[in-house]
Amino acid sequence: MVNSLSAEFSLILCCYVNTSPQVQIIRIADVSDFYLERVIFPGQRLLFEVPFNASLEVHTGRFIGAIAADTIACETLKVKQSEPSE
């Protein structure tokens, strides 16, 4: 799905690492016609492509029935890519 959207969106490559001891659910839901949701285990790293203006929601279950959520601008998770040398 992401590859077919390349013409419609300016996609950026991002990396998120779950540094918490809990399982997390990450979600991109603030961009129309684009949706991403994944379960991330403690210590797991995930590379993903999203539109530049997207925000990542991070949901962590802390206690039974309680879920904490943080929002991170995907621009801050952008992977710095080096240009190929000639």
PDB file of N, CA, C and O in Angstrom:
ATOM      1  N   MET A   1       0.814  -1.196   0.000  1.00  0.00           N
ATOM      2  CA  MET A   1       0.000   0.000   0.000  1.00  0.00           C
ATOM      3  C   MET A   1       0.855   1.257   0.000  1.00  0.00           C
ATOM      4  O   MET A   1       0.533   2.214  -0.705  1.00  0.00           O
ATOM      5  N   VAL A   2       1.931   1.281   0.768  1.00  0.00           N
ATOM      6  CA  VAL A   2       2.769   2.469   0.854  1.00  0.00           C
ATOM      7  C   VAL A   2       3.396   2.792  -0.490  1.00  0.00           C
ATOM      8  O   VAL A   2       3.456   3.961  -0.873  1.00  0.00           O
ATOM      9  N   ASN A   3       3.867   1.780  -1.219  1.00  0.00           N
ATOM     10  CA  ASN A   3       4.516   2.034  -2.504  1.00  0.00           C
ATOM     11  C   ASN A   3       3.575   2.675  -3.507  1.00  0.00           C
ATOM     12  O   ASN A   3       4.005   3.517  -4.296  1.00  0.00           O
ATOM     13  N   SER A   4       2.302   2.299  -3.499  1.00  0.00           N
ATOM     14  CA  SER A   4       1.355   2.881  -4.443  1.00  0.00           C
ATOM     15  C   SER A   4       1.023   4.322  -4.098  1.00  0.00           C
ATOM     16  O   SER A   4       0.484   5.046  -4.935  1.00  0.00           O
ATOM     17  N   LEU A   5       1.333   4.751  -2.885  1.00  0.00           N
ATOM     18  CA  LEU A   5       1.040   6.116  -2.472  1.00  0.00           C
ATOM     19  C   LEU A   5       2.190   7.068  -2.746  1.00  0.00           C
ATOM     20  O   LEU A   5       2.052   8.272  -2.530  1.00  0.00           O
ATOM     21  N   SER A   6       3.317   6.560  -3.215  1.00  0.00           N
ATOM     22  CA  SER A   6       4.495   7.389  -3.406  1.00  0.00           C
ATOM     23  C   SER A   6       4.238   8.601  -4.293  1.00  0.00           C
ATOM     24  O   SER A   6       4.805   9.670  -4.064  1.00  0.00           O
ATOM     25  N   ALA A   7       3.406   8.444  -5.281  1.00  0.00           N
ATOM     26  CA  ALA A   7       3.116   9.553  -6.181  1.00  0.00           C
ATOM     27  C   ALA A   7       2.248  10.605  -5.506  1.00  0.00           C
ATOM     28  O   ALA A   7       2.337  11.784  -5.849  1.00  0.00           O
ATOM     29  N   GLU A   8       1.411  10.205  -4.552  1.00  0.00           N
ATOM     30  CA  GLU A   8       0.501  11.130  -3.895  1.00  0.00           C
ATOM     31  C   GLU A   8       1.135  11.844  -2.718  1.00  0.00           C
ATOM     32  O   GLU A   8       0.790  12.993  -2.444  1.00  0.00           O
ATOM     33  N   PHE A   9       2.053  11.197  -2.013  1.00  0.00           N
ATOM     34  CA  PHE A   9       2.653  11.743  -0.811  1.00  0.00           C
ATOM     35  C   PHE A   9       4.158  11.845  -0.981  1.00  0.00           C
ATOM     36  O   PHE A   9       4.764  11.093  -1.746  1.00  0.00           O
ATOM     37  N   SER A  10       4.750  12.781  -0.261  1.00  0.00           N
ATOM     38  CA  SER A  10       6.191  12.816  -0.148  1.00  0.00           C
ATOM     39  C   SER A  10       6.530  11.961   1.071  1.00  0.00           C
ATOM     40  O   SER A  10       6.321  12.389   2.206  1.00  0.00           O
ATOM     41  N   LEU A  11       7.056  10.749   0.841  1.00  0.00           N
ATOM     42  CA  LEU A  11       7.306   9.808   1.929  1.00  0.00           C
ATOM     43  C   LEU A  11       8.700   9.995   2.507  1.00  0.00           C
ATOM     44  O   LEU A  11       9.651  10.315   1.793  1.00  0.00           O
ATOM     45  N   ILE A  12       8.801   9.788   3.817  1.00  0.00           N
ATOM     46  CA  ILE A  12      10.091   9.810   4.481  1.00  0.00           C
ATOM     47  C   ILE A  12      10.289   8.472   5.189  1.00  0.00           C
ATOM     48  O   ILE A  12       9.327   7.853   5.641  1.00  0.00           O
ATOM     49  N   LEU A  13      11.539   8.033   5.280  1.00  0.00           N
ATOM     50  CA  LEU A  13      11.880   6.810   5.984  1.00  0.00           C
ATOM     51  C   LEU A  13      12.126   7.152   7.444  1.00  0.00           C
ATOM     52  O   LEU A  13      12.925   8.034   7.759  1.00  0.00           O
ATOM     53  N   CYS A  14      11.435   6.449   8.334  1.00  0.00           N
ATOM     54  CA  CYS A  14      11.536   6.718   9.765  1.00  0.00           C
ATOM     55  C   CYS A  14      11.927   5.460  10.519  1.00  0.00           C
ATOM     56  O   CYS A  14      11.757   4.344  10.028  1.00  0.00           O
ATOM     57  N   CYS A  15      12.453   5.658  11.717  1.00  0.00           N
ATOM     58  CA  CYS A  15      12.810   4.542  12.588  1.00  0.00           C
ATOM     59  C   CYS A  15      12.278   4.822  13.987  1.00  0.00           C
ATOM     60  O   CYS A  15      12.475   5.905  14.538  1.00  0.00           O
ATOM     61  N   TYR A  16      11.604   3.830  14.548  1.00  0.00           N
ATOM     62  CA  TYR A  16      11.129   3.926  15.925  1.00  0.00           C
ATOM     63  C   TYR A  16      11.667   2.727  16.697  1.00  0.00           C
ATOM     64  O   TYR A  16      11.659   1.604  16.192  1.00  0.00           O
ATOM     65  N   VAL A  17      12.138   2.968  17.930  1.00  0.00           N
ATOM     66  CA  VAL A  17      12.642   1.905  18.791  1.00  0.00           C
ATOM     67  C   VAL A  17      11.838   1.918  20.082  1.00  0.00           C
ATOM     68  O   VAL A  17      11.692   2.960  20.722  1.00  0.00           O
ATOM     69  N   ASN A  18      11.320   0.759  20.461  1.00  0.00           N
ATOM     70  CA  ASN A  18      10.599   0.640  21.719  1.00  0.00           C
ATOM     71  C   ASN A  18      11.631   0.427  22.824  1.00  0.00           C
ATOM     72  O   ASN A  18      12.138  -0.681  23.001  1.00  0.00           O
ATOM     73  N   THR A  19      11.935   1.481  23.559  1.00  0.00           N
ATOM     74  CA  THR A  19      12.915   1.403  24.635  1.00  0.00           C
ATOM     75  C   THR A  19      12.266   1.090  25.976  1.00  0.00           C
ATOM     76  O   THR A  19      12.952   1.013  26.995  1.00  0.00           O
ATOM     77  N   SER A  20      10.961   0.910  25.982  1.00  0.00           N
ATOM     78  CA  SER A  20      10.254   0.606  27.227  1.00  0.00           C
ATOM     79  C   SER A  20      10.239  -0.902  27.474  1.00  0.00           C
ATOM     80  O   SER A  20      10.520  -1.681  26.564  1.00  0.00           O
ATOM     81  N   PRO A  21       9.916  -1.312  28.689  1.00  0.00           N
ATOM     82  CA  PRO A  21       9.813  -2.751  28.969  1.00  0.00           C
ATOM     83  C   PRO A  21       8.440  -3.325  28.609  1.00  0.00           C
ATOM     84  O   PRO A  21       8.200  -4.515  28.816  1.00  0.00           O
ATOM     85  N   GLN A  22       7.534  -2.497  28.074  1.00  0.00           N
ATOM     86  CA  GLN A  22       6.195  -2.942  27.724  1.00  0.00           C
ATOM     87  C   GLN A  22       6.014  -3.081  26.214  1.00  0.00           C
ATOM     88  O   GLN A  22       6.720  -2.446  25.430  1.00  0.00           O
ATOM     89  N   VAL A  23       5.064  -3.917  25.822  1.00  0.00           N
ATOM     90  CA  VAL A  23       4.655  -4.001  24.419  1.00  0.00           C
ATOM     91  C   VAL A  23       3.930  -2.699  24.079  1.00  0.00           C
ATOM     92  O   VAL A  23       3.150  -2.188  24.883  1.00  0.00           O
ATOM     93  N   GLN A  24       4.192  -2.170  22.892  1.00  0.00           N
ATOM     94  CA  GLN A  24       3.545  -0.936  22.450  1.00  0.00           C
ATOM     95  C   GLN A  24       2.806  -1.184  21.143  1.00  0.00           C
ATOM     96  O   GLN A  24       3.139  -2.088  20.377  1.00  0.00           O
ATOM     97  N   ILE A  25       1.800  -0.358  20.912  1.00  0.00           N
ATOM     98  CA  ILE A  25       1.127  -0.310  19.614  1.00  0.00           C
ATOM     99  C   ILE A  25       1.401   1.068  19.046  1.00  0.00           C
ATOM    100  O   ILE A  25       1.116   2.084  19.681  1.00  0.00           O
ATOM    101  N   ILE A  26       1.964   1.095  17.830  1.00  0.00           N
ATOM    102  CA  ILE A  26       2.193   2.391  17.185  1.00  0.00           C
ATOM    103  C   ILE A  26       1.213   2.524  16.035  1.00  0.00           C
ATOM    104  O   ILE A  26       0.835   1.541  15.398  1.00  0.00           O
ATOM    105  N   ARG A  27       0.808   3.767  15.784  1.00  0.00           N
ATOM    106  CA  ARG A  27      -0.223   4.003  14.783  1.00  0.00           C
ATOM    107  C   ARG A  27      -0.015   5.344  14.108  1.00  0.00           C
ATOM    108  O   ARG A  27       0.325   6.337  14.751  1.00  0.00           O
ATOM    109  N   ILE A  28      -0.225   5.357  12.792  1.00  0.00           N
ATOM    110  CA  ILE A  28      -0.301   6.592  12.008  1.00  0.00           C
ATOM    111  C   ILE A  28      -1.742   6.661  11.534  1.00  0.00           C
ATOM    112  O   ILE A  28      -2.179   5.821  10.747  1.00  0.00           O
ATOM    113  N   ALA A  29      -2.474   7.642  12.001  1.00  0.00           N
ATOM    114  CA  ALA A  29      -3.880   7.727  11.632  1.00  0.00           C
ATOM    115  C   ALA A  29      -4.312   9.150  11.304  1.00  0.00           C
ATOM    116  O   ALA A  29      -5.494   9.400  11.066  1.00  0.00           O
ATOM    117  N   ASP A  30      -3.366  10.085  11.290  1.00  0.00           N
ATOM    118  CA  ASP A  30      -3.742  11.488  11.093  1.00  0.00           C
ATOM    119  C   ASP A  30      -3.595  11.978   9.656  1.00  0.00           C
ATOM    120  O   ASP A  30      -3.724  13.174   9.398  1.00  0.00           O
ATOM    121  N   VAL A  31      -3.328  11.073   8.721  1.00  0.00           N
ATOM    122  CA  VAL A  31      -3.184  11.438   7.310  1.00  0.00           C
ATOM    123  C   VAL A  31      -4.293  10.728   6.541  1.00  0.00           C
ATOM    124  O   VAL A  31      -4.435   9.509   6.642  1.00  0.00           O
ATOM    125  N   SER A  32      -5.069  11.474   5.783  1.00  0.00           N
ATOM    126  CA  SER A  32      -6.156  10.850   5.033  1.00  0.00           C
ATOM    127  C   SER A  32      -5.595   9.898   3.980  1.00  0.00           C
ATOM    128  O   SER A  32      -4.551  10.168   3.386  1.00  0.00           O
ATOM    129  N   ASP A  33      -6.280   8.802   3.753  1.00  0.00           N
ATOM    130  CA  ASP A  33      -5.894   7.772   2.778  1.00  0.00           C
ATOM    131  C   ASP A  33      -4.573   7.084   3.114  1.00  0.00           C
ATOM    132  O   ASP A  33      -3.925   6.523   2.231  1.00  0.00           O
ATOM    133  N   PHE A  34      -4.173   7.124   4.383  1.00  0.00           N
ATOM    134  CA  PHE A  34      -2.957   6.440   4.812  1.00  0.00           C
ATOM    135  C   PHE A  34      -3.171   5.943   6.233  1.00  0.00           C
ATOM    136  O   PHE A  34      -3.654   6.686   7.087  1.00  0.00           O
ATOM    137  N   TYR A  35      -2.809   4.679   6.491  1.00  0.00           N
ATOM    138  CA  TYR A  35      -2.970   4.128   7.832  1.00  0.00           C
ATOM    139  C   TYR A  35      -1.894   3.082   8.071  1.00  0.00           C
ATOM    140  O   TYR A  35      -1.605   2.264   7.197  1.00  0.00           O
ATOM    141  N   LEU A  36      -1.311   3.112   9.245  1.00  0.00           N
ATOM    142  CA  LEU A  36      -0.295   2.143   9.627  1.00  0.00           C
ATOM    143  C   LEU A  36      -0.484   1.837  11.102  1.00  0.00           C
ATOM    144  O   LEU A  36      -0.638   2.752  11.911  1.00  0.00           O
ATOM    145  N   GLU A  37      -0.473   0.556  11.462  1.00  0.00           N
ATOM    146  CA  GLU A  37      -0.559   0.153  12.863  1.00  0.00           C
ATOM    147  C   GLU A  37       0.270  -1.102  13.046  1.00  0.00           C
ATOM    148  O   GLU A  37       0.134  -2.055  12.279  1.00  0.00           O
ATOM    149  N   ARG A  38       1.130  -1.113  14.057  1.00  0.00           N
ATOM    150  CA  ARG A  38       2.000  -2.251  14.321  1.00  0.00           C
ATOM    151  C   ARG A  38       2.151  -2.454  15.823  1.00  0.00           C
ATOM    152  O   ARG A  38       2.061  -1.505  16.602  1.00  0.00           O
ATOM    153  N   VAL A  39       2.382  -3.702  16.221  1.00  0.00           N
ATOM    154  CA  VAL A  39       2.729  -4.045  17.597  1.00  0.00           C
ATOM    155  C   VAL A  39       4.254  -4.092  17.658  1.00  0.00           C
ATOM    156  O   VAL A  39       4.899  -4.729  16.825  1.00  0.00           O
ATOM    157  N   ILE A  40       4.826  -3.407  18.656  1.00  0.00           N
ATOM    158  CA  ILE A  40       6.273  -3.327  18.804  1.00  0.00           C
ATOM    159  C   ILE A  40       6.643  -3.879  20.179  1.00  0.00           C
ATOM    160  O   ILE A  40       6.157  -3.399  21.203  1.00  0.00           O
ATOM    161  N   PHE A  41       7.501  -4.885  20.189  1.00  0.00           N
ATOM    162  CA  PHE A  41       7.924  -5.506  21.438  1.00  0.00           C
ATOM    163  C   PHE A  41       9.101  -4.748  22.044  1.00  0.00           C
ATOM    164  O   PHE A  41       9.797  -4.024  21.333  1.00  0.00           O
ATOM    165  N   PRO A  42       9.333  -4.906  23.351  1.00  0.00           N
ATOM    166  CA  PRO A  42      10.454  -4.203  23.994  1.00  0.00           C
ATOM    167  C   PRO A  42      11.771  -4.475  23.262  1.00  0.00           C
ATOM    168  O   PRO A  42      12.100  -5.621  22.956  1.00  0.00           O
ATOM    169  N   GLY A  43      12.513  -3.408  22.988  1.00  0.00           N
ATOM    170  CA  GLY A  43      13.793  -3.513  22.297  1.00  0.00           C
ATOM    171  C   GLY A  43      13.691  -3.613  20.786  1.00  0.00           C
ATOM    172  O   GLY A  43      14.710  -3.556  20.098  1.00  0.00           O
ATOM    173  N   GLN A  44      12.487  -3.761  20.254  1.00  0.00           N
ATOM    174  CA  GLN A  44      12.317  -3.903  18.810  1.00  0.00           C
ATOM    175  C   GLN A  44      12.461  -2.559  18.113  1.00  0.00           C
ATOM    176  O   GLN A  44      12.065  -1.519  18.638  1.00  0.00           O
ATOM    177  N   ARG A  45      13.037  -2.608  16.916  1.00  0.00           N
ATOM    178  CA  ARG A  45      13.224  -1.421  16.068  1.00  0.00           C
ATOM    179  C   ARG A  45      12.387  -1.614  14.817  1.00  0.00           C
ATOM    180  O   ARG A  45      12.353  -2.712  14.262  1.00  0.00           O
ATOM    181  N   LEU A  46      11.710  -0.564  14.363  1.00  0.00           N
ATOM    182  CA  LEU A  46      10.874  -0.655  13.172  1.00  0.00           C
ATOM    183  C   LEU A  46      11.207   0.478  12.218  1.00  0.00           C
ATOM    184  O   LEU A  46      11.206   1.648  12.600  1.00  0.00           O
ATOM    185  N   LEU A  47      11.494   0.118  10.967  1.00  0.00           N
ATOM    186  CA  LEU A  47      11.657   1.097   9.890  1.00  0.00           C
ATOM    187  C   LEU A  47      10.361   1.153   9.111  1.00  0.00           C
ATOM    188  O   LEU A  47       9.770   0.113   8.819  1.00  0.00           O
ATOM    189  N   PHE A  48       9.905   2.358   8.766  1.00  0.00           N
ATOM    190  CA  PHE A  48       8.653   2.511   8.037  1.00  0.00           C
ATOM    191  C   PHE A  48       8.677   3.806   7.246  1.00  0.00           C
ATOM    192  O   PHE A  48       9.372   4.756   7.607  1.00  0.00           O
ATOM    193  N   GLU A  49       7.912   3.832   6.165  1.00  0.00           N
ATOM    194  CA  GLU A  49       7.780   5.042   5.344  1.00  0.00           C
ATOM    195  C   GLU A  49       6.410   5.656   5.577  1.00  0.00           C
ATOM    196  O   GLU A  49       5.391   4.965   5.570  1.00  0.00           O
ATOM    197  N   VAL A  50       6.403   6.957   5.782  1.00  0.00           N
ATOM    198  CA  VAL A  50       5.156   7.685   6.028  1.00  0.00           C
ATOM    199  C   VAL A  50       5.210   9.045   5.347  1.00  0.00           C
ATOM    200  O   VAL A  50       6.294   9.530   5.022  1.00  0.00           O
ATOM    201  N   PRO A  51       4.060   9.664   5.127  1.00  0.00           N
ATOM    202  CA  PRO A  51       4.055  11.039   4.623  1.00  0.00           C
ATOM    203  C   PRO A  51       4.766  11.968   5.608  1.00  0.00           C
ATOM    204  O   PRO A  51       4.709  11.753   6.819  1.00  0.00           O
ATOM    205  N   PHE A  52       5.420  12.980   5.098  1.00  0.00           N
ATOM    206  CA  PHE A  52       6.246  13.909   5.878  1.00  0.00           C
ATOM    207  C   PHE A  52       5.499  14.517   7.061  1.00  0.00           C
ATOM    208  O   PHE A  52       6.078  14.691   8.133  1.00  0.00           O
ATOM    209  N   ASN A  53       4.223  14.840   6.880  1.00  0.00           N
ATOM    210  CA  ASN A  53       3.472  15.556   7.911  1.00  0.00           C
ATOM    211  C   ASN A  53       2.769  14.639   8.914  1.00  0.00           C
ATOM    212  O   ASN A  53       1.962  15.115   9.712  1.00  0.00           O
ATOM    213  N   ALA A  54       3.053  13.356   8.892  1.00  0.00           N
ATOM    214  CA  ALA A  54       2.379  12.396   9.769  1.00  0.00           C
ATOM    215  C   ALA A  54       2.900  12.484  11.206  1.00  0.00           C
ATOM    216  O   ALA A  54       4.008  12.954  11.466  1.00  0.00           O
ATOM    217  N   SER A  55       2.054  12.012  12.127  1.00  0.00           N
ATOM    218  CA  SER A  55       2.431  11.893  13.534  1.00  0.00           C
ATOM    219  C   SER A  55       2.273  10.442  13.958  1.00  0.00           C
ATOM    220  O   SER A  55       1.350   9.753  13.523  1.00  0.00           O
ATOM    221  N   LEU A  56       3.180   9.987  14.806  1.00  0.00           N
ATOM    222  CA  LEU A  56       3.159   8.616  15.301  1.00  0.00           C
ATOM    223  C   LEU A  56       2.520   8.611  16.683  1.00  0.00           C
ATOM    224  O   LEU A  56       2.981   9.308  17.588  1.00  0.00           O
ATOM    225  N   GLU A  57       1.459   7.824  16.847  1.00  0.00           N
ATOM    226  CA  GLU A  57       0.843   7.633  18.156  1.00  0.00           C
ATOM    227  C   GLU A  57       1.458   6.382  18.767  1.00  0.00           C
ATOM    228  O   GLU A  57       1.534   5.342  18.112  1.00  0.00           O
ATOM    229  N   VAL A  58       1.895   6.477  20.010  1.00  0.00           N
ATOM    230  CA  VAL A  58       2.485   5.341  20.712  1.00  0.00           C
ATOM    231  C   VAL A  58       1.589   5.017  21.895  1.00  0.00           C
ATOM    232  O   VAL A  58       1.414   5.838  22.795  1.00  0.00           O
ATOM    233  N   HIS A  59       1.027   3.825  21.889  1.00  0.00           N
ATOM    234  CA  HIS A  59       0.118   3.391  22.955  1.00  0.00           C
ATOM    235  C   HIS A  59       0.795   2.292  23.759  1.00  0.00           C
ATOM    236  O   HIS A  59       1.242   1.286  23.210  1.00  0.00           O
ATOM    237  N   THR A  60       0.862   2.504  25.074  1.00  0.00           N
ATOM    238  CA  THR A  60       1.502   1.548  25.964  1.00  0.00           C
ATOM    239  C   THR A  60       0.542   1.173  27.077  1.00  0.00           C
ATOM    240  O   THR A  60       0.020   2.048  27.767  1.00  0.00           O
ATOM    241  N   GLY A  61       0.302  -0.123  27.259  1.00  0.00           N
ATOM    242  CA  GLY A  61      -0.529  -0.580  28.369  1.00  0.00           C
ATOM    243  C   GLY A  61       0.304  -0.581  29.642  1.00  0.00           C
ATOM    244  O   GLY A  61       1.321  -1.271  29.717  1.00  0.00           O
ATOM    245  N   ARG A  62      -0.113   0.177  30.633  1.00  0.00           N
ATOM    246  CA  ARG A  62       0.668   0.268  31.868  1.00  0.00           C
ATOM    247  C   ARG A  62       0.041  -0.550  32.987  1.00  0.00           C
ATOM    248  O   ARG A  62       0.744  -1.270  33.696  1.00  0.00           O
ATOM    249  N   PHE A  63      -1.237  -0.449  33.150  1.00  0.00           N
ATOM    250  CA  PHE A  63      -1.955  -1.216  34.156  1.00  0.00           C
ATOM    251  C   PHE A  63      -3.193  -1.794  33.485  1.00  0.00           C
ATOM    252  O   PHE A  63      -3.536  -1.396  32.371  1.00  0.00           O
ATOM    253  N   ILE A  64      -3.849  -2.705  34.134  1.00  0.00           N
ATOM    254  CA  ILE A  64      -5.054  -3.286  33.551  1.00  0.00           C
ATOM    255  C   ILE A  64      -6.063  -2.169  33.298  1.00  0.00           C
ATOM    256  O   ILE A  64      -6.459  -1.454  34.219  1.00  0.00           O
ATOM    257  N   GLY A  65      -6.467  -2.032  32.053  1.00  0.00           N
ATOM    258  CA  GLY A  65      -7.466  -1.029  31.678  1.00  0.00           C
ATOM    259  C   GLY A  65      -6.925   0.361  31.425  1.00  0.00           C
ATOM    260  O   GLY A  65      -7.676   1.236  30.994  1.00  0.00           O
ATOM    261  N   ALA A  66      -5.636   0.598  31.681  1.00  0.00           N
ATOM    262  CA  ALA A  66      -5.081   1.934  31.458  1.00  0.00           C
ATOM    263  C   ALA A  66      -4.083   1.886  30.306  1.00  0.00           C
ATOM    264  O   ALA A  66      -3.215   1.015  30.253  1.00  0.00           O
ATOM    265  N   ILE A  67      -4.222   2.830  29.394  1.00  0.00           N
ATOM    266  CA  ILE A  67      -3.306   2.914  28.255  1.00  0.00           C
ATOM    267  C   ILE A  67      -2.805   4.350  28.158  1.00  0.00           C
ATOM    268  O   ILE A  67      -3.589   5.296  28.099  1.00  0.00           O
ATOM    269  N   ALA A  68      -1.501   4.489  28.144  1.00  0.00           N
ATOM    270  CA  ALA A  68      -0.902   5.809  27.969  1.00  0.00           C
ATOM    271  C   ALA A  68      -0.593   6.004  26.495  1.00  0.00           C
ATOM    272  O   ALA A  68      -0.189   5.063  25.811  1.00  0.00           O
ATOM    273  N   ALA A  69      -0.778   7.208  26.008  1.00  0.00           N
ATOM    274  CA  ALA A  69      -0.510   7.489  24.597  1.00  0.00           C
ATOM    275  C   ALA A  69       0.367   8.730  24.477  1.00  0.00           C
ATOM    276  O   ALA A  69       0.138   9.738  25.146  1.00  0.00           O
ATOM    277  N   ASP A  70       1.367   8.638  23.618  1.00  0.00           N
ATOM    278  CA  ASP A  70       2.226   9.766  23.275  1.00  0.00           C
ATOM    279  C   ASP A  70       2.112   9.992  21.779  1.00  0.00           C
ATOM    280  O   ASP A  70       1.801   9.065  21.030  1.00  0.00           O
ATOM    281  N   THR A  71       2.363  11.216  21.338  1.00  0.00           N
ATOM    282  CA  THR A  71       2.363  11.532  19.918  1.00  0.00           C
ATOM    283  C   THR A  71       3.716  12.137  19.562  1.00  0.00           C
ATOM    284  O   THR A  71       4.199  13.053  20.228  1.00  0.00           O
ATOM    285  N   ILE A  72       4.315  11.609  18.499  1.00  0.00           N
ATOM    286  CA  ILE A  72       5.635  12.058  18.054  1.00  0.00           C
ATOM    287  C   ILE A  72       5.531  12.479  16.594  1.00  0.00           C
ATOM    288  O   ILE A  72       4.976  11.739  15.780  1.00  0.00           O
ATOM    289  N   ALA A  73       6.050  13.644  16.250  1.00  0.00           N
ATOM    290  CA  ALA A  73       6.097  14.078  14.847  1.00  0.00           C
ATOM    291  C   ALA A  73       7.065  13.166  14.101  1.00  0.00           C
ATOM    292  O   ALA A  73       8.215  13.014  14.513  1.00  0.00           O
ATOM    293  N   CYS A  74       6.614  12.561  13.013  1.00  0.00           N
ATOM    294  CA  CYS A  74       7.458  11.629  12.252  1.00  0.00           C
ATOM    295  C   CYS A  74       8.705  12.299  11.701  1.00  0.00           C
ATOM    296  O   CYS A  74       9.713  11.635  11.460  1.00  0.00           O
ATOM    297  N   GLU A  75       8.645  13.584  11.503  1.00  0.00           N
ATOM    298  CA  GLU A  75       9.817  14.327  11.028  1.00  0.00           C
ATOM    299  C   GLU A  75      11.003  14.127  11.973  1.00  0.00           C
ATOM    300  O   GLU A  75      12.152  14.098  11.531  1.00  0.00           O
ATOM    301  N   THR A  76      10.725  13.988  13.285  1.00  0.00           N
ATOM    302  CA  THR A  76      11.804  13.803  14.260  1.00  0.00           C
ATOM    303  C   THR A  76      12.346  12.371  14.256  1.00  0.00           C
ATOM    304  O   THR A  76      13.412  12.115  14.815  1.00  0.00           O
ATOM    305  N   LEU A  77      11.626  11.439  13.634  1.00  0.00           N
ATOM    306  CA  LEU A  77      12.055  10.038  13.549  1.00  0.00           C
ATOM    307  C   LEU A  77      12.721   9.717  12.211  1.00  0.00           C
ATOM    308  O   LEU A  77      13.088   8.572  11.948  1.00  0.00           O
ATOM    309  N   LYS A  78      12.872  10.736  11.375  1.00  0.00           N
ATOM    310  CA  LYS A  78      13.417  10.539  10.031  1.00  0.00           C
ATOM    311  C   LYS A  78      14.836   9.991  10.085  1.00  0.00           C
ATOM    312  O   LYS A  78      15.677  10.476  10.842  1.00  0.00           O
ATOM    313  N   VAL A  79      15.087   8.967   9.265  1.00  0.00           N
ATOM    314  CA  VAL A  79      16.408   8.362   9.166  1.00  0.00           C
ATOM    315  C   VAL A  79      17.269   9.243   8.273  1.00  0.00           C
ATOM    316  O   VAL A  79      16.853   9.636   7.183  1.00  0.00           O
ATOM    317  N   LYS A  80      18.463   9.548   8.742  1.00  0.00           N
ATOM    318  CA  LYS A  80      19.385  10.337   7.927  1.00  0.00           C
ATOM    319  C   LYS A  80      20.052   9.396   6.955  1.00  0.00           C
ATOM    320  O   LYS A  80      20.746   8.462   7.357  1.00  0.00           O
ATOM    321  N   GLN A  81      19.844   9.640   5.681  1.00  0.00           N
ATOM    322  CA  GLN A  81      20.393   8.779   4.643  1.00  0.00           C
ATOM    323  C   GLN A  81      21.548   9.513   3.963  1.00  0.00           C
ATOM    324  O   GLN A  81      21.444  10.694   3.634  1.00  0.00           O
ATOM    325  N   SER A  82      22.639   8.794   3.763  1.00  0.00           N
ATOM    326  CA  SER A  82      23.779   9.400   3.085  1.00  0.00           C
ATOM    327  C   SER A  82      23.587   9.249   1.571  1.00  0.00           C
ATOM    328  O   SER A  82      22.988   8.285   1.094  1.00  0.00           O
ATOM    329  N   GLU A  83      24.101  10.206   0.852  1.00  0.00           N
ATOM    330  CA  GLU A  83      24.046  10.168  -0.607  1.00  0.00           C
ATOM    331  C   GLU A  83      25.087   9.173  -1.118  1.00  0.00           C
ATOM    332  O   GLU A  83      26.182   9.100  -0.561  1.00  0.00           O
ATOM    333  N   PRO A  84      24.773   8.413  -2.156  1.00  0.00           N
ATOM    334  CA  PRO A  84      25.766   7.496  -2.691  1.00  0.00           C
ATOM    335  C   PRO A  84      26.966   8.252  -3.246  1.00  0.00           C
ATOM    336  O   PRO A  84      26.801   9.269  -3.921  1.00  0.00           O
ATOM    337  N   SER A  85      28.161   7.769  -2.971  1.00  0.00           N
ATOM    338  CA  SER A  85      29.358   8.445  -3.477  1.00  0.00           C
ATOM    339  C   SER A  85      29.566   8.092  -4.947  1.00  0.00           C
ATOM    340  O   SER A  85      29.261   6.990  -5.404  1.00  0.00           O
ATOM    341  N   GLU A  86      30.092   9.062  -5.652  1.00  0.00           N
ATOM    342  CA  GLU A  86      30.294   8.867  -7.096  1.00  0.00           C
ATOM    343  C   GLU A  86      31.657   8.328  -7.383  1.00  0.00           C
ATOM    344  O   GLU A  86      32.000   8.103  -8.544  1.00  0.00           O
TER     345      GLU A  86
END
